[in-house]
Amino acid sequence: MNPGLHAPLLEVVALRPVDAERAAVGGADSLHVCAPPPDRGDDDEALSLPPADVSAIVRASDLPVRVTLRLSEGFTTSGAELARLEGLVTDYLAVGVEGFVFGFLTPDLGVDVDVCARLANELVGAPWTFDRAFDHALDARRAWRSVAGLPGLDRVHTAGALLGVDSGLDDLTAMAAADREFASVVVATGGLQPEHVPWLLQAGVHGIRVGAAVRPGGSWAKASVDEGFVRSWRRLLDEPSL
């Protein structure tokens, strides 16, 4: 694992090229590219976009792009599907992505270390993020012990609880304050609100990911990223106050 996040990181979910363009203007540092989730729904189980669509988003800005690797709902996968995901890795790298976003669990809700390691070893050195499958694991501390040693991992998407940051803030900040290595890779997400950010920063969490929150009305289907909304989150990270 690399040393993790140092400067504040603002990651924005991009579903289409215009999202990438506006996120860049608003001051985002990174893009998470995935297929559109259900409108106004959670994007915990975001799916992969076709490589041609990802290519268009990559070309729309100079921001580094991480793309989701998931072909079906849920956090388990089959051998045949895993082979298809490995093929997608090659296709995505060919269109210029910087890294990947994925996470898989066993049926008893532990991290599927074998599957994640197999995919990680296909990334040709590209970095990757363990997605919010992390919050669906039965035990967050055990999940962290499982993912910490996976090759190439340098970010973890988490809200601290399945229901989102409102429910998980206390557990997330406590875990981050107690484990600086964990804090260094956390990218907080999942119903994130502006008032959460100062507390996360105080606990040592310097990465946040926003999706619906930077779209007018919170609509995935009807609204694109708003550069002014992105800029507001940028200021929260750069000028925190309690």
GURO-567300 format. One line per 10 residues: number of its first residue (from 1); their letters; for each residue x, y negated, z of N, C-alpha, C. Coordinates in nm, 2 decimals, always signed. Layout:
residues N
NUM	A	X,Y,Z,X,Y,Z,X,Y,Z; ...;
end
This chain:
residues 242
1	MNPGLHAPLL	+0.08,+0.12,+0.00,+0.00,+0.00,+0.00,+0.09,-0.12,+0.00; +0.05,-0.23,-0.07,+0.12,-0.35,-0.07,+0.09,-0.43,+0.06; +0.16,-0.54,+0.08,+0.14,-0.62,+0.21,+0.00,-0.67,+0.22; -0.08,-0.67,+0.11,-0.22,-0.72,+0.12,-0.24,-0.86,+0.09; -0.35,-0.92,+0.14,-0.39,-1.06,+0.11,-0.32,-1.15,+0.20; -0.26,-1.26,+0.15,-0.20,-1.36,+0.23,-0.27,-1.49,+0.21; -0.28,-1.55,+0.09,-0.36,-1.67,+0.07,-0.50,-1.63,+0.06; -0.60,-1.72,+0.09,-0.74,-1.69,+0.08,-0.77,-1.65,-0.06; -0.85,-1.54,-0.07,-0.89,-1.48,-0.20,-1.04,-1.50,-0.22; -1.08,-1.56,-0.33,-1.22,-1.57,-0.37,-1.24,-1.49,-0.49;
11	EVVALRPVDA	-1.32,-1.38,-0.47,-1.35,-1.29,-0.58,-1.50,-1.31,-0.62; -1.53,-1.32,-0.75,-1.66,-1.34,-0.80,-1.70,-1.23,-0.89; -1.83,-1.18,-0.87,-1.88,-1.07,-0.96,-1.92,-1.13,-1.09; -1.87,-1.08,-1.20,-1.89,-1.12,-1.33,-1.96,-1.01,-1.41; -2.08,-1.04,-1.47,-2.16,-0.95,-1.54,-2.15,-0.97,-1.69; -2.10,-1.09,-1.73,-2.10,-1.13,-1.87,-1.99,-1.24,-1.88; -1.95,-1.27,-2.01,-1.84,-1.37,-2.03,-1.87,-1.51,-1.96; -1.99,-1.56,-1.97,-2.02,-1.69,-1.91,-1.99,-1.69,-1.76; -2.01,-1.58,-1.70,-1.98,-1.57,-1.55,-1.83,-1.60,-1.53; -1.75,-1.53,-1.61,-1.61,-1.55,-1.60,-1.56,-1.69,-1.62;
21	ERAAVGGADS	-1.62,-1.75,-1.73,-1.58,-1.89,-1.76,-1.62,-1.98,-1.64; -1.73,-1.97,-1.59,-1.78,-2.06,-1.48,-1.71,-2.03,-1.35; -1.68,-1.91,-1.32,-1.61,-1.87,-1.20,-1.47,-1.93,-1.20; -1.40,-1.93,-1.32,-1.27,-1.99,-1.33,-1.27,-2.14,-1.31; -1.37,-2.21,-1.36,-1.39,-2.35,-1.34,-1.41,-2.39,-1.20; -1.49,-2.30,-1.13,-1.52,-2.32,-0.99,-1.41,-2.29,-0.89; -1.30,-2.23,-0.94,-1.19,-2.21,-0.85,-1.18,-2.06,-0.80; -1.24,-1.97,-0.86,-1.22,-1.83,-0.82,-1.08,-1.78,-0.85; -1.04,-1.68,-0.77,-0.91,-1.62,-0.79,-0.91,-1.49,-0.87; -1.03,-1.42,-0.87,-1.03,-1.29,-0.93,-1.18,-1.26,-0.96;
31	LHVCAPPPDR	-1.19,-1.17,-1.06,-1.33,-1.12,-1.10,-1.35,-0.98,-1.07; -1.47,-0.94,-1.03,-1.51,-0.80,-1.02,-1.62,-0.78,-1.13; -1.59,-0.70,-1.22,-1.68,-0.68,-1.34,-1.75,-0.54,-1.32; -1.88,-0.55,-1.34,-1.96,-0.43,-1.33,-2.09,-0.45,-1.40; -2.17,-0.34,-1.42,-2.30,-0.36,-1.48,-2.40,-0.43,-1.39; -2.49,-0.50,-1.45,-2.59,-0.57,-1.37,-2.67,-0.48,-1.27; -2.67,-0.51,-1.15,-2.75,-0.43,-1.05,-2.90,-0.47,-1.06; -2.99,-0.40,-0.99,-3.13,-0.43,-0.99,-3.14,-0.58,-0.95; -3.23,-0.65,-1.02,-3.24,-0.79,-0.98,-3.28,-0.81,-0.84; -3.20,-0.90,-0.77,-3.22,-0.94,-0.63,-3.19,-0.82,-0.54;
41	GDDDEALSLP	-3.14,-0.71,-0.60,-3.10,-0.59,-0.52,-2.96,-0.60,-0.48; -2.91,-0.50,-0.40,-2.77,-0.49,-0.36,-2.69,-0.43,-0.47; -2.56,-0.47,-0.47,-2.48,-0.41,-0.58,-2.38,-0.31,-0.52; -2.42,-0.25,-0.41,-2.33,-0.15,-0.35,-2.29,-0.04,-0.45; -2.39,+0.00,-0.53,-2.37,+0.11,-0.62,-2.36,+0.07,-0.76; -2.29,-0.05,-0.78,-2.27,-0.10,-0.92,-2.21,+0.00,-1.01; -2.25,+0.00,-1.13,-2.20,+0.10,-1.23,-2.10,+0.04,-1.33; -2.03,+0.12,-1.41,-1.94,+0.07,-1.51,-2.01,+0.01,-1.63; -1.94,-0.09,-1.68,-1.98,-0.15,-1.81,-1.91,-0.08,-1.93; -1.97,-0.08,-2.05,-1.89,-0.03,-2.16,-1.76,-0.11,-2.18;
51	PADVSAIVRA	-1.66,-0.04,-2.23,-1.53,-0.12,-2.25,-1.54,-0.24,-2.34; -1.62,-0.24,-2.44,-1.64,-0.36,-2.53,-1.69,-0.48,-2.45; -1.78,-0.45,-2.36,-1.84,-0.56,-2.27,-1.73,-0.61,-2.18; -1.65,-0.52,-2.12,-1.55,-0.56,-2.03,-1.44,-0.64,-2.11; -1.41,-0.60,-2.23,-1.31,-0.68,-2.31,-1.36,-0.82,-2.33; -1.49,-0.84,-2.36,-1.54,-0.98,-2.38,-1.52,-1.06,-2.25; -1.54,-1.00,-2.14,-1.53,-1.07,-2.01,-1.38,-1.11,-1.98; -1.29,-1.01,-2.01,-1.15,-1.03,-1.99,-1.10,-1.15,-2.07; -1.15,-1.16,-2.20,-1.11,-1.26,-2.29,-1.16,-1.40,-2.25; -1.27,-1.40,-2.17,-1.34,-1.53,-2.14,-1.26,-1.62,-2.05;
61	SDLPVRVTLR	-1.17,-1.57,-1.97,-1.09,-1.65,-1.88,-0.95,-1.59,-1.86; -0.87,-1.67,-1.78,-0.74,-1.62,-1.75,-0.74,-1.55,-1.61; -0.85,-1.53,-1.55,-0.86,-1.47,-1.42,-0.83,-1.32,-1.43; -0.76,-1.26,-1.33,-0.75,-1.12,-1.33,-0.88,-1.05,-1.31; -0.90,-0.94,-1.37,-1.03,-0.87,-1.37,-1.01,-0.73,-1.31; -1.09,-0.69,-1.22,-1.10,-0.56,-1.17,-1.24,-0.50,-1.21; -1.24,-0.38,-1.26,-1.36,-0.33,-1.31,-1.41,-0.20,-1.24; -1.54,-0.19,-1.22,-1.59,-0.08,-1.15,-1.58,+0.05,-1.22; -1.54,+0.16,-1.15,-1.54,+0.30,-1.20,-1.65,+0.37,-1.13; -1.77,+0.38,-1.19,-1.88,+0.46,-1.14,-1.98,+0.48,-1.25;
71	LSEGFTTSGA	-2.02,+0.61,-1.27,-2.11,+0.63,-1.38,-2.25,+0.67,-1.34; -2.27,+0.70,-1.21,-2.41,+0.73,-1.17,-2.43,+0.68,-1.03; -2.55,+0.67,-0.99,-2.58,+0.62,-0.85,-2.53,+0.72,-0.75; -2.50,+0.67,-0.63,-2.45,+0.75,-0.52,-2.30,+0.75,-0.52; -2.25,+0.81,-0.41,-2.10,+0.80,-0.39,-2.03,+0.93,-0.40; -2.10,+1.03,-0.46,-2.03,+1.15,-0.49,-2.01,+1.16,-0.64; -1.93,+1.25,-0.69,-1.91,+1.27,-0.83,-1.88,+1.42,-0.86; -1.90,+1.46,-0.99,-1.87,+1.59,-1.03,-1.74,+1.60,-1.11; -1.69,+1.72,-1.13,-1.57,+1.73,-1.21,-1.58,+1.68,-1.35; -1.70,+1.70,-1.42,-1.71,+1.65,-1.55,-1.72,+1.50,-1.55;
81	ELARLEGLVT	-1.79,+1.44,-1.45,-1.80,+1.30,-1.45,-1.66,+1.23,-1.42; -1.58,+1.30,-1.33,-1.45,+1.25,-1.30,-1.36,+1.25,-1.42; -1.37,+1.35,-1.51,-1.30,+1.35,-1.63,-1.34,+1.23,-1.72; -1.46,+1.20,-1.72,-1.51,+1.08,-1.80,-1.45,+0.95,-1.74; -1.45,+0.94,-1.61,-1.39,+0.82,-1.54,-1.25,+0.81,-1.58; -1.17,+0.92,-1.58,-1.03,+0.91,-1.62,-1.02,+0.86,-1.76; -1.11,+0.89,-1.85,-1.10,+0.84,-1.98,-1.13,+0.69,-1.99; -1.22,+0.65,-1.90,-1.25,+0.50,-1.89,-1.13,+0.42,-1.84; -1.06,+0.48,-1.75,-0.94,+0.41,-1.71,-0.85,+0.37,-1.83; -0.82,+0.46,-1.91,-0.74,+0.44,-2.03,-0.81,+0.33,-2.12;
91	DYLAVGVEGF	-0.94,+0.33,-2.14,-1.01,+0.24,-2.22,-1.00,+0.10,-2.16; -1.02,+0.09,-2.03,-1.02,-0.04,-1.96,-0.88,-0.10,-1.96; -0.78,-0.02,-1.93,-0.64,-0.07,-1.94,-0.61,-0.13,-2.08; -0.66,-0.07,-2.18,-0.63,-0.11,-2.32,-0.69,-0.25,-2.35; -0.80,-0.28,-2.28,-0.86,-0.42,-2.30,-0.81,-0.52,-2.20; -0.72,-0.49,-2.12,-0.65,-0.59,-2.04,-0.70,-0.61,-1.89; -0.77,-0.51,-1.84,-0.80,-0.53,-1.70,-0.68,-0.53,-1.61; -0.69,-0.60,-1.49,-0.58,-0.60,-1.40,-0.58,-0.48,-1.31; -0.71,-0.44,-1.27,-0.72,-0.33,-1.17,-0.86,-0.27,-1.17; -0.89,-0.20,-1.07,-1.01,-0.12,-1.07,-1.08,-0.13,-0.93;
101	VFGFLTPDLG	-1.21,-0.09,-0.93,-1.29,-0.09,-0.81,-1.37,+0.04,-0.80; -1.35,+0.12,-0.70,-1.42,+0.25,-0.69,-1.41,+0.30,-0.55; -1.50,+0.40,-0.51,-1.49,+0.46,-0.38,-1.59,+0.58,-0.39; -1.54,+0.69,-0.34,-1.62,+0.81,-0.34,-1.62,+0.88,-0.20; -1.73,+0.94,-0.17,-1.75,+1.00,-0.04,-1.78,+1.15,-0.05; -1.75,+1.23,+0.05,-1.79,+1.37,+0.05,-1.94,+1.38,+0.09; -2.01,+1.49,+0.08,-2.15,+1.50,+0.12,-2.17,+1.47,+0.27; -2.07,+1.49,+0.35,-2.08,+1.46,+0.49,-2.04,+1.32,+0.53; -2.03,+1.23,+0.43,-2.00,+1.09,+0.44,-1.87,+1.06,+0.50; -1.77,+1.14,+0.46,-1.63,+1.10,+0.48,-1.57,+1.06,+0.35;
111	VDVDVCARLA	-1.46,+0.99,+0.35,-1.39,+0.95,+0.22,-1.35,+1.07,+0.15; -1.38,+1.08,+0.02,-1.34,+1.19,-0.06,-1.19,+1.16,-0.11; -1.10,+1.19,-0.02,-0.96,+1.16,-0.05,-0.91,+1.22,-0.18; -0.95,+1.35,-0.20,-0.90,+1.42,-0.32,-0.94,+1.35,-0.45; -1.07,+1.31,-0.46,-1.12,+1.24,-0.58,-1.06,+1.11,-0.59; -1.05,+1.03,-0.48,-1.00,+0.89,-0.49,-0.85,+0.90,-0.53; -0.78,+0.99,-0.47,-0.63,+1.01,-0.50,-0.61,+1.05,-0.65; -0.70,+1.14,-0.70,-0.69,+1.18,-0.84,-0.71,+1.06,-0.93; -0.81,+0.98,-0.90,-0.83,+0.86,-0.99,-0.72,+0.76,-0.97; -0.67,+0.73,-0.85,-0.57,+0.64,-0.82,-0.44,+0.68,-0.90;
121	NELVGAPWTF	-0.42,+0.80,-0.91,-0.30,+0.85,-0.98,-0.31,+0.83,-1.13; -0.43,+0.81,-1.18,-0.45,+0.78,-1.32,-0.43,+0.64,-1.36; -0.41,+0.55,-1.27,-0.42,+0.40,-1.29,-0.29,+0.34,-1.35; -0.19,+0.42,-1.37,-0.06,+0.38,-1.43,-0.01,+0.26,-1.35; -0.02,+0.26,-1.21,+0.04,+0.16,-1.13,-0.05,+0.04,-1.11; -0.17,+0.03,-1.17,-0.26,-0.08,-1.15,-0.32,-0.07,-1.01; -0.34,-0.19,-0.95,-0.40,-0.19,-0.82,-0.55,-0.16,-0.82; -0.60,-0.13,-0.70,-0.74,-0.10,-0.70,-0.80,-0.13,-0.56; -0.94,-0.14,-0.56,-1.02,-0.18,-0.45,-1.11,-0.06,-0.41; -1.11,-0.03,-0.28,-1.21,+0.07,-0.24,-1.34,-0.01,-0.22;
131	DRAFDHALDA	-1.45,+0.03,-0.29,-1.57,-0.05,-0.29,-1.65,-0.03,-0.16; -1.78,-0.07,-0.17,-1.86,-0.07,-0.05,-1.91,+0.07,-0.02; -1.87,+0.17,-0.09,-1.88,+0.31,-0.04,-1.82,+0.31,+0.11; -1.73,+0.23,+0.13,-1.67,+0.22,+0.27,-1.77,+0.20,+0.38; -1.87,+0.12,+0.35,-1.98,+0.09,+0.45,-2.08,+0.21,+0.46; -2.08,+0.30,+0.36,-2.17,+0.41,+0.37,-2.10,+0.53,+0.44; -1.98,+0.52,+0.47,-1.91,+0.63,+0.54,-1.96,+0.63,+0.68; -1.95,+0.75,+0.74,-2.01,+0.77,+0.87,-1.94,+0.70,+0.98; -1.81,+0.68,+0.97,-1.72,+0.62,+1.07,-1.62,+0.53,+1.00; -1.63,+0.40,+1.03,-1.55,+0.30,+0.96,-1.40,+0.32,+0.99;
141	RRAWRSVAGL	-1.37,+0.35,+1.11,-1.23,+0.36,+1.15,-1.17,+0.49,+1.09; -1.25,+0.59,+1.09,-1.20,+0.71,+1.02,-1.18,+0.69,+0.87; -1.28,+0.62,+0.81,-1.27,+0.59,+0.67,-1.14,+0.51,+0.64; -1.11,+0.41,+0.73,-0.99,+0.33,+0.71,-0.87,+0.42,+0.71; -0.86,+0.51,+0.81,-0.74,+0.60,+0.82,-0.73,+0.68,+0.69; -0.84,+0.72,+0.63,-0.84,+0.80,+0.51,-0.79,+0.72,+0.39; -0.83,+0.60,+0.38,-0.80,+0.52,+0.26,-0.67,+0.45,+0.27; -0.62,+0.43,+0.39,-0.50,+0.35,+0.40,-0.38,+0.40,+0.33; -0.37,+0.53,+0.31,-0.25,+0.59,+0.25,-0.27,+0.62,+0.10; -0.38,+0.58,+0.04,-0.40,+0.61,-0.10,-0.32,+0.52,-0.19;
151	PGLDRVHTAG	-0.26,+0.58,-0.29,-0.16,+0.50,-0.37,-0.23,+0.39,-0.45; -0.17,+0.27,-0.45,-0.22,+0.15,-0.52,-0.33,+0.07,-0.46; -0.39,+0.12,-0.35,-0.49,+0.05,-0.28,-0.44,-0.08,-0.22; -0.51,-0.19,-0.25,-0.47,-0.32,-0.19,-0.59,-0.41,-0.15; -0.71,-0.36,-0.17,-0.83,-0.43,-0.12,-0.94,-0.33,-0.08; -1.02,-0.37,+0.02,-1.13,-0.29,+0.06,-1.25,-0.38,+0.07; -1.36,-0.36,-0.01,-1.49,-0.43,+0.00,-1.56,-0.38,+0.12; -1.60,-0.46,+0.22,-1.68,-0.42,+0.33,-1.75,-0.54,+0.39; -1.87,-0.50,+0.45,-1.95,-0.60,+0.52,-1.95,-0.57,+0.67; -1.88,-0.46,+0.71,-1.87,-0.42,+0.84,-1.99,-0.33,+0.89;
161	ALLGVDSGLD	-2.09,-0.32,+0.80,-2.21,-0.24,+0.83,-2.29,-0.22,+0.70; -2.36,-0.12,+0.69,-2.44,-0.08,+0.57,-2.54,-0.19,+0.54; -2.60,-0.26,+0.64,-2.70,-0.36,+0.61,-2.65,-0.50,+0.58; -2.51,-0.51,+0.58,-2.46,-0.64,+0.54,-2.38,-0.71,+0.65; -2.32,-0.83,+0.61,-2.24,-0.90,+0.71,-2.31,-0.95,+0.83; -2.44,-0.99,+0.81,-2.52,-1.03,+0.93,-2.52,-0.93,+1.04; -2.53,-0.80,+1.00,-2.53,-0.69,+1.09,-2.39,-0.65,+1.14; -2.29,-0.66,+1.04,-2.16,-0.60,+1.07,-2.05,-0.70,+1.11; -2.08,-0.83,+1.12,-1.98,-0.93,+1.14,-1.90,-0.90,+1.27; -1.96,-0.87,+1.38,-1.89,-0.85,+1.50,-1.80,-0.73,+1.49;
171	DLTAMAAADR	-1.85,-0.62,+1.43,-1.76,-0.50,+1.42,-1.65,-0.52,+1.32; -1.68,-0.60,+1.21,-1.57,-0.62,+1.11,-1.46,-0.71,+1.17; -1.50,-0.82,+1.24,-1.40,-0.91,+1.29,-1.32,-0.84,+1.41; -1.39,-0.76,+1.48,-1.32,-0.69,+1.59,-1.21,-0.59,+1.54; -1.25,-0.52,+1.43,-1.16,-0.42,+1.37,-1.05,-0.49,+1.30; -1.08,-0.61,+1.24,-0.97,-0.68,+1.17,-0.87,-0.74,+1.27; -0.93,-0.80,+1.38,-0.84,-0.86,+1.48,-0.75,-0.75,+1.55; -0.80,-0.63,+1.56,-0.72,-0.52,+1.62,-0.62,-0.46,+1.53; -0.64,-0.47,+1.40,-0.55,-0.40,+1.30,-0.52,-0.50,+1.19; -0.40,-0.56,+1.20,-0.37,-0.66,+1.10,-0.35,-0.60,+0.96;
181	EFASVVVATG	-0.31,-0.48,+0.95,-0.30,-0.42,+0.81,-0.44,-0.41,+0.75; -0.54,-0.36,+0.83,-0.68,-0.36,+0.78,-0.72,-0.50,+0.74; -0.70,-0.60,+0.83,-0.74,-0.73,+0.80,-0.68,-0.78,+0.67; -0.56,-0.74,+0.64,-0.49,-0.80,+0.52,-0.55,-0.75,+0.39; -0.62,-0.64,+0.39,-0.68,-0.59,+0.27,-0.83,-0.61,+0.25; -0.89,-0.65,+0.36,-1.04,-0.67,+0.36,-1.08,-0.78,+0.26; -1.18,-0.75,+0.18,-1.25,-0.85,+0.10,-1.40,-0.84,+0.15; -1.44,-0.94,+0.23,-1.57,-0.93,+0.29,-1.68,-0.96,+0.19; -1.79,-0.88,+0.19,-1.89,-0.89,+0.10,-2.02,-0.83,+0.15; -2.13,-0.85,+0.09,-2.25,-0.78,+0.13,-2.34,-0.88,+0.21;
191	GLQPEHVPWL	-2.42,-0.97,+0.14,-2.50,-1.06,+0.21,-2.42,-1.17,+0.28; -2.30,-1.20,+0.23,-2.22,-1.30,+0.30,-2.28,-1.44,+0.29; -2.28,-1.51,+0.41,-2.33,-1.64,+0.42,-2.22,-1.74,+0.46; -2.23,-1.87,+0.42,-2.13,-1.96,+0.45,-2.08,-1.96,+0.60; -2.18,-1.95,+0.69,-2.14,-1.95,+0.83,-2.05,-1.83,+0.88; -2.05,-1.73,+0.80,-1.96,-1.61,+0.83,-1.82,-1.64,+0.81; -1.79,-1.73,+0.71,-1.65,-1.74,+0.67,-1.55,-1.79,+0.77; -1.58,-1.89,+0.85,-1.48,-1.93,+0.95,-1.45,-1.82,+1.05; -1.55,-1.74,+1.09,-1.52,-1.63,+1.18,-1.44,-1.52,+1.12; -1.46,-1.50,+0.99,-1.37,-1.40,+0.92,-1.23,-1.45,+0.92;
201	LQAGVHGIRV	-1.21,-1.57,+0.88,-1.07,-1.63,+0.87,-1.00,-1.62,+1.01; -1.08,-1.65,+1.11,-1.02,-1.65,+1.25,-0.97,-1.51,+1.29; -1.04,-1.41,+1.24,-1.01,-1.27,+1.27,-0.90,-1.22,+1.18; -0.85,-1.30,+1.08,-0.75,-1.26,+0.99,-0.79,-1.21,+0.86; -0.92,-1.21,+0.83,-0.97,-1.17,+0.70,-0.97,-1.29,+0.61; -0.89,-1.28,+0.50,-0.87,-1.39,+0.41,-0.93,-1.37,+0.27; -1.01,-1.26,+0.25,-1.07,-1.24,+0.12,-1.22,-1.23,+0.13; -1.29,-1.29,+0.03,-1.44,-1.28,+0.03,-1.48,-1.25,-0.12; -1.59,-1.18,-0.13,-1.64,-1.15,-0.27,-1.79,-1.20,-0.27; -1.83,-1.27,-0.37,-1.96,-1.32,-0.38,-2.02,-1.29,-0.52;
211	GAAVRPGGSW	-2.15,-1.26,-0.52,-2.21,-1.22,-0.64,-2.35,-1.30,-0.66; -2.45,-1.25,-0.60,-2.58,-1.32,-0.60,-2.57,-1.46,-0.54; -2.48,-1.47,-0.45,-2.48,-1.60,-0.38,-2.43,-1.72,-0.46; -2.37,-1.69,-0.58,-2.32,-1.79,-0.67,-2.41,-1.80,-0.79; -2.53,-1.74,-0.78,-2.63,-1.75,-0.89,-2.75,-1.82,-0.84; -2.80,-1.92,-0.91,-2.92,-1.99,-0.87,-3.04,-1.90,-0.84; -3.10,-1.91,-0.73,-3.21,-1.82,-0.69,-3.17,-1.68,-0.65; -3.04,-1.65,-0.66,-2.99,-1.52,-0.62,-3.02,-1.41,-0.72; -3.06,-1.45,-0.84,-3.11,-1.36,-0.94,-2.99,-1.30,-1.03; -2.97,-1.17,-1.03,-2.87,-1.11,-1.12,-2.92,-1.12,-1.27;
221	AKASVDEGFV	-3.05,-1.10,-1.29,-3.10,-1.08,-1.42,-3.12,-1.22,-1.49; -3.16,-1.32,-1.42,-3.21,-1.45,-1.48,-3.11,-1.56,-1.47; -3.00,-1.54,-1.39,-2.91,-1.65,-1.36,-2.77,-1.61,-1.38; -2.69,-1.70,-1.44,-2.55,-1.68,-1.45,-2.48,-1.75,-1.33; -2.35,-1.72,-1.32,-2.27,-1.78,-1.21,-2.28,-1.94,-1.23; -2.29,-2.01,-1.12,-2.29,-2.15,-1.12,-2.16,-2.20,-1.07; -2.09,-2.28,-1.15,-1.95,-2.32,-1.11,-1.95,-2.41,-0.98; -2.06,-2.48,-0.96,-2.07,-2.56,-0.84,-2.08,-2.48,-0.71; -2.16,-2.37,-0.72,-2.17,-2.28,-0.61,-2.04,-2.21,-0.58; -1.96,-2.17,-0.69,-1.83,-2.11,-0.67,-1.74,-2.21,-0.60;
231	RSWRRLLDEP	-1.75,-2.34,-0.64,-1.66,-2.44,-0.58,-1.69,-2.46,-0.43; -1.82,-2.44,-0.39,-1.85,-2.46,-0.25,-1.79,-2.35,-0.17; -1.79,-2.22,-0.22,-1.72,-2.11,-0.15,-1.57,-2.13,-0.15; -1.52,-2.19,-0.25,-1.37,-2.22,-0.25,-1.34,-2.32,-0.14; -1.42,-2.42,-0.12,-1.39,-2.51,-0.01,-1.40,-2.45,+0.12; -1.50,-2.36,+0.14,-1.51,-2.29,+0.27,-1.39,-2.21,+0.30; -1.33,-2.15,+0.20,-1.20,-2.07,+0.23,-1.08,-2.17,+0.25; -1.08,-2.27,+0.18,-0.96,-2.36,+0.19,-0.97,-2.46,+0.30; -1.09,-2.49,+0.35,-1.11,-2.60,+0.45,-1.20,-2.54,+0.56; -1.16,-2.43,+0.63,-1.25,-2.37,+0.73,-1.27,-2.46,+0.85;
241	SL	-1.38,-2.45,+0.91,-1.41,-2.52,+1.04,-1.50,-2.44,+1.12; -1.49,-2.44,+1.25,-1.58,-2.37,+1.35,-1.65,-2.47,+1.43;
end
